[in-house]
Structures are given as structure tokens and as C-alpha cells.
Amino acid sequence: MKTPKRIVAYVHAAPATACTCTDHPEGANFYASVIESPDQGPDSKMVLAAGPFPTHGEALAVVDKVRAVVLAKWNPGGRAHWFGFGTVAMASGFTRPGKLNAELAA
């Protein structure tokens, strides 16, 4: 049996907070989003957690805050650690408030 290697140092890249994308839909509204089962693709439940924001960078800037709130308050059986946290662009006419907007503003 092989002896497990010991990790002595690890650096995790910080999540992006600035957008360098160039392919956003014209007039899109951006949200920080949570996907319950990322491995299920389009069949997974998605929640628009924060937004709408006029720029992708603004949505990126709140992803970590959304993750912290979800992990602290909506973490059934510890499953939220496996949720996908990111951003999504919605059509310009879609302006529904994010589910956690009030909580993030507090």
C-alpha cells in the first residue's frame, strides 16, 4: 500500500471579481446564482440569488457573499457545500429581484 503524500502548502486562486468577458448579450441583466446540483446540467434547480446588476462585474463581486449566506442559513444536511455558485446573464426585460437581495443589503 502506498503511503499518502502530505500536502505542506496549498494556494487557492481567488475567485474573479472583475469581468474580462466580451460576449455578453446586449442589455443583459446579471445575477449571482446558485445551482443545487451542477452535475445535472439544465435539469438542476437554479436560484437567482442576488441582482439584477447592470454589469457582470457587479454580479461577480457578490458571489462570495451569496455563498456565505447560503452556507450559513440554507445548508440542508451540509449539501450546500456542493452547490454551484456563479453568475448568469438574463434578457434585458427580466428584472425580478434576487431571492437574497434584502438579506445581502442588511
ROSE-4610 file (N, C-alpha, C; in Angstrom, 1 decimal, always signed):
// ROSE-4610
residu = [M/M/M/K/K/K/T/T/T/P/P/P/K/K/K/R/R/R/I/I/I/V/V/V/A/A/A/Y/Y/Y/V/V/V/H/H/H/A/A/A/A/A/A/P/P/P/A/A/A/T/T/T/A/A/A/C/C/C/T/T/T/C/C/C/T/T/T/D/D/D/H/H/H/P/P/P/E/E/E/G/G/G/A/A/A/N/N/N/F/F/F/Y/Y/Y/A/A/A/S/S/S/V/V/V/I/I/I/E/E/E/S/S/S/P/P/P/D/D/D/Q/Q/Q/G/G/G/P/P/P/D/D/D/S/S/S/K/K/K/M/M/M/V/V/V/L/L/L/A/A/A/A/A/A/G/G/G/P/P/P/F/F/F/P/P/P/T/T/T/H/H/H/G/G/G/E/E/E/A/A/A/L/L/L/A/A/A/V/V/V/V/V/V/D/D/D/K/K/K/V/V/V/R/R/R/A/A/A/V/V/V/V/V/V/L/L/L/A/A/A/K/K/K/W/W/W/N/N/N/P/P/P/G/G/G/G/G/G/R/R/R/A/A/A/H/H/H/W/W/W/F/F/F/G/G/G/F/F/F/G/G/G/T/T/T/V/V/V/A/A/A/M/M/M/A/A/A/S/S/S/G/G/G/F/F/F/T/T/T/R/R/R/P/P/P/G/G/G/K/K/K/L/L/L/N/N/N/A/A/A/E/E/E/L/L/L/A/A/A/A/A/A]
num = [1/1/1/2/2/2/3/3/3/4/4/4/5/5/5/6/6/6/7/7/7/8/8/8/9/9/9/10/10/10/11/11/11/12/12/12/13/13/13/14/14/14/15/15/15/16/16/16/17/17/17/18/18/18/19/19/19/20/20/20/21/21/21/22/22/22/23/23/23/24/24/24/25/25/25/26/26/26/27/27/27/28/28/28/29/29/29/30/30/30/31/31/31/32/32/32/33/33/33/34/34/34/35/35/35/36/36/36/37/37/37/38/38/38/39/39/39/40/40/40/41/41/41/42/42/42/43/43/43/44/44/44/45/45/45/46/46/46/47/47/47/48/48/48/49/49/49/50/50/50/51/51/51/52/52/52/53/53/53/54/54/54/55/55/55/56/56/56/57/57/57/58/58/58/59/59/59/60/60/60/61/61/61/62/62/62/63/63/63/64/64/64/65/65/65/66/66/66/67/67/67/68/68/68/69/69/69/70/70/70/71/71/71/72/72/72/73/73/73/74/74/74/75/75/75/76/76/76/77/77/77/78/78/78/79/79/79/80/80/80/81/81/81/82/82/82/83/83/83/84/84/84/85/85/85/86/86/86/87/87/87/88/88/88/89/89/89/90/90/90/91/91/91/92/92/92/93/93/93/94/94/94/95/95/95/96/96/96/97/97/97/98/98/98/99/99/99/100/100/100/101/101/101/102/102/102/103/103/103/104/104/104/105/105/105/106/106/106]
x = [+0.8/+0.0/+0.9/+0.5/+1.3/+1.0/+2.0/+1.9/+1.3/+0.3/-0.3/+0.7/+0.6/+1.5/+0.9/+1.8/+1.3/+1.4/+0.3/+0.3/+0.8/+1.9/+2.5/+2.2/+1.7/+1.3/+0.3/-0.7/-1.7/-2.2/-2.3/-2.7/-3.9/-5.1/-6.3/-6.5/-6.6/-6.8/-8.1/-8.0/-9.2/-10.2/-11.5/-12.5/-12.4/-12.8/-12.9/-13.9/-13.5/-14.4/-14.5/-13.7/-13.8/-14.0/-14.9/-15.2/-14.2/-13.7/-12.9/-13.6/-14.8/-15.6/-15.9/-16.1/-16.5/-17.8/-18.4/-19.5/-20.9/-21.1/-22.4/-23.5/-24.7/-25.8/-26.1/-26.5/-26.8/-27.9/-27.7/-28.7/-29.0/-28.2/-28.4/-28.4/-29.2/-29.2/-28.4/-27.6/-26.7/-27.1/-27.0/-27.4/-26.2/-26.1/-25.3/-26.3/-25.9/-26.8/-26.3/-27.2/-26.9/-27.5/-26.7/-27.2/-27.1/-28.2/-28.2/-27.4/-27.5/-26.8/-26.1/-25.0/-24.3/-24.1/-24.0/-23.8/-25.0/-26.2/-27.4/-27.7/-26.8/-26.9/-28.2/-29.0/-30.2/-31.3/-31.2/-32.3/-32.1/-31.1/-30.8/-31.6/-32.0/-32.7/-31.7/-32.0/-31.2/-32.0/-31.3/-31.9/-31.1/-31.8/-31.2/-31.1/-30.0/-29.8/-29.7/-28.9/-28.7/-28.7/-29.4/-29.4/-30.8/-31.1/-30.2/-29.2/-28.1/-27.0/-26.8/-26.4/-26.2/-24.9/-24.0/-22.7/-22.4/-21.7/-21.2/-20.3/-19.4/-18.5/-19.2/-20.3/-21.1/-21.7/-22.1/-22.7/-21.5/-20.4/-19.2/-18.8/-18.9/-18.5/-19.3/-20.5/-21.3/-21.4/-20.8/-20.9/-20.4/-19.3/-18.8/-19.7/-20.4/-21.4/-22.6/-23.0/-24.1/-23.7/-22.5/-22.1/-22.1/-21.6/-21.5/-22.9/-23.9/-25.3/-25.9/-25.7/-26.3/-25.7/-24.4/-23.8/-24.2/-24.4/-24.8/-26.3/-27.1/-28.6/-29.4/-28.9/-29.7/-28.8/-28.4/-27.4/-28.0/-29.0/-29.7/-28.7/-28.4/-27.6/-26.1/-25.7/-24.4/-24.2/-25.4/-25.3/-24.9/-25.1/-24.8/-23.3/-22.5/-21.0/-20.8/-21.7/-21.5/-22.3/-23.1/-23.8/-22.8/-23.3/-22.5/-22.9/-21.9/-22.1/-21.4/-22.2/-21.6/-22.5/-22.5/-23.3/-24.0/-25.1/-25.9/-26.4/-26.4/-27.0/-28.4/-29.3/-30.7/-31.1/-32.1/-32.6/-32.9/-32.8/-32.9/-34.3/-35.3/-36.6/-36.9/-35.9/-36.1/-35.4/-36.2/-35.7/-36.2/-36.6/-37.0/-35.9/-36.2/-35.2/-34.6/-33.4/-32.7/-33.3/-33.4/-34.0/-33.3/-32.0/-31.3/-31.0/-31.6/-31.2/-31.4/-32.5/-32.8/-31.8/-31.5/-30.5/-29.1/-28.7/-27.4/-27.2/-28.3/-28.3/-28.2/-28.6/-28.6/-27.2]
y = [-1.2/+0.0/+1.2/+2.2/+3.4/+4.3/+5.0/+6.0/+7.3/+7.8/+9.1/+10.2/+11.1/+12.2/+13.3/+14.0/+15.1/+16.4/+17.2/+18.5/+19.5/+20.2/+21.1/+22.6/+22.8/+24.2/+24.1/+25.0/+25.0/+26.4/+26.8/+28.2/+28.0/+28.6/+28.5/+29.9/+29.9/+31.2/+31.9/+33.1/+33.9/+34.0/+33.9/+34.0/+35.3/+35.3/+36.5/+37.5/+38.8/+39.8/+40.9/+40.7/+41.6/+40.8/+41.3/+40.6/+41.0/+40.0/+40.3/+39.7/+39.3/+38.7/+39.7/+39.3/+40.2/+39.8/+38.7/+38.2/+38.2/+39.3/+39.4/+39.8/+39.3/+39.7/+41.2/+41.8/+43.2/+43.5/+44.4/+44.9/+43.8/+42.8/+41.8/+42.3/+41.6/+41.9/+40.7/+40.9/+39.9/+39.6/+38.3/+37.8/+36.9/+36.9/+35.9/+34.7/+33.5/+32.4/+31.2/+30.4/+29.1/+28.0/+27.0/+25.8/+24.6/+24.0/+22.9/+21.7/+21.2/+20.0/+20.3/+21.0/+21.3/+20.2/+19.0/+17.8/+17.4/+17.9/+17.6/+18.6/+19.5/+20.5/+21.2/+21.4/+22.2/+21.6/+20.4/+19.8/+20.2/+20.8/+21.2/+22.5/+22.6/+23.8/+24.9/+26.1/+27.3/+28.4/+29.1/+30.2/+31.5/+32.5/+33.8/+34.5/+34.5/+34.8/+36.3/+37.0/+38.5/+39.1/+40.3/+41.0/+41.6/+42.2/+42.2/+43.3/+43.1/+44.1/+44.5/+45.7/+46.1/+45.6/+45.2/+44.6/+43.3/+42.5/+41.2/+41.3/+42.3/+42.5/+42.7/+43.5/+43.7/+42.4/+41.5/+40.2/+39.3/+39.3/+38.6/+39.0/+40.3/+40.8/+40.3/+39.8/+39.4/+37.9/+37.1/+35.7/+35.1/+35.6/+35.1/+35.4/+36.6/+36.9/+36.0/+35.7/+34.8/+33.4/+32.9/+31.6/+31.6/+32.7/+32.7/+32.7/+33.4/+33.4/+32.0/+31.4/+30.1/+29.1/+29.1/+28.1/+28.3/+29.5/+29.8/+29.5/+29.7/+29.7/+28.7/+28.3/+27.4/+26.2/+25.5/+24.4/+23.1/+22.5/+21.3/+20.1/+19.6/+18.5/+18.7/+19.9/+20.2/+20.1/+20.0/+19.8/+21.1/+22.2/+23.5/+23.6/+22.9/+22.9/+22.4/+21.7/+21.1/+21.9/+22.9/+23.7/+24.5/+24.8/+25.7/+27.1/+28.0/+29.4/+30.1/+31.0/+31.8/+32.9/+33.2/+34.3/+33.8/+34.5/+34.2/+35.6/+35.6/+36.8/+36.4/+37.4/+37.2/+38.3/+38.1/+39.0/+40.4/+41.4/+42.8/+43.0/+42.4/+42.6/+41.8/+41.0/+40.2/+40.9/+41.4/+42.2/+41.8/+40.5/+40.0/+40.2/+40.7/+40.8/+39.4/+39.4/+38.2/+37.8/+36.5/+36.0/+36.4/+36.7/+37.1/+38.6/+39.4/+40.8/+41.5/+41.3/+42.0/+41.6/+40.3/+39.8/+40.3/+40.4/+40.9/+42.3/+43.1/+44.5/+44.8/+43.9/+44.1/+44.2]
z = [+0.0/+0.0/+0.0/-0.9/-0.9/+0.3/+0.7/+1.7/+1.2/+1.8/+1.3/+1.4/+0.4/+0.4/+1.3/+2.0/+2.9/+2.1/+2.1/+1.5/+2.5/+2.1/+3.0/+2.7/+1.5/+1.1/+0.0/+0.1/-1.0/-1.2/-2.4/-2.7/-3.6/-3.2/-4.0/-4.6/-5.9/-6.6/-6.2/-6.0/-5.6/-6.7/-6.4/-7.4/-8.1/-9.4/-10.2/-9.6/-9.6/-9.1/-10.2/-11.3/-12.4/-13.7/-14.5/-15.8/-16.9/-17.5/-18.7/-20.0/-19.8/-20.9/-22.0/-23.2/-24.2/-25.0/-24.5/-25.2/-24.5/-23.8/-23.0/-24.0/-23.7/-24.6/-24.4/-25.4/-25.4/-24.4/-23.5/-22.5/-21.4/-21.2/-20.3/-18.8/-18.0/-16.5/-15.9/-15.0/-14.4/-13.0/-12.6/-11.3/-10.7/-9.4/-8.7/-8.6/-9.0/-9.0/-8.2/-7.8/-7.1/-7.8/-8.1/-8.7/-7.8/-7.5/-6.4/-6.8/-8.0/-8.5/-9.8/-9.8/-11.1/-12.1/-11.5/-12.4/-13.2/-12.8/-13.5/-14.7/-14.9/-16.0/-15.9/-17.1/-17.1/-16.3/-15.8/-15.0/-13.5/-13.2/-11.8/-11.4/-10.2/-9.7/-9.6/-10.2/-10.1/-9.4/-8.6/-7.9/-8.2/-8.6/-8.9/-7.5/-6.9/-5.5/-5.3/-6.2/-6.0/-7.4/-7.4/-8.7/-8.9/-10.0/-11.2/-11.1/-11.7/-11.8/-13.3/-13.5/-14.9/-15.5/-14.7/-15.3/-14.7/-15.4/-15.0/-13.7/-13.8/-12.7/-11.3/-11.3/-10.1/-9.6/-10.5/-10.1/-9.5/-10.2/-9.7/-8.3/-8.0/-6.7/-5.6/-5.8/-4.7/-4.5/-5.4/-5.4/-4.0/-3.5/-2.2/-1.1/-1.1/-0.1/-0.2/-1.4/-1.6/-1.0/-1.3/-0.8/+0.7/+1.3/+2.8/+3.4/+2.8/+3.4/+3.2/+2.0/+1.8/+2.7/+2.9/+3.7/+5.2/+5.6/+7.0/+7.3/+6.3/+6.6/+5.8/+4.6/+3.8/+3.4/+4.4/+4.1/+4.6/+4.0/+4.5/+4.5/+5.7/+5.8/+5.3/+5.2/+4.7/+3.2/+2.5/+1.0/+0.3/+0.9/+0.1/-0.2/+0.5/+0.2/-1.2/-1.8/-3.1/-4.2/-3.8/-4.7/-5.6/-6.8/-7.7/-7.5/-7.3/-7.1/-8.3/-8.9/-10.1/-10.5/-11.8/-12.3/-13.6/-13.9/-15.1/-15.7/-17.0/-17.7/-18.1/-17.8/-18.2/-19.2/-20.0/-21.0/-20.4/-21.2/-20.7/-20.0/-20.4/-19.8/-18.5/-18.2/-16.9/-15.8/-14.8/-13.8/-12.4/-12.2/-10.9/-9.9/-8.7/-7.7/-7.2/-6.9/-6.4/-5.1/-4.8/-3.6/-2.3/-2.4/-1.2/-1.1/-2.0/-2.1/-0.7/-0.1/+1.2/+2.3/+2.3/+3.3/+3.0/+1.8/+1.5/+1.7/+1.7/+1.9/+3.4/+4.3/+5.7/+6.3]
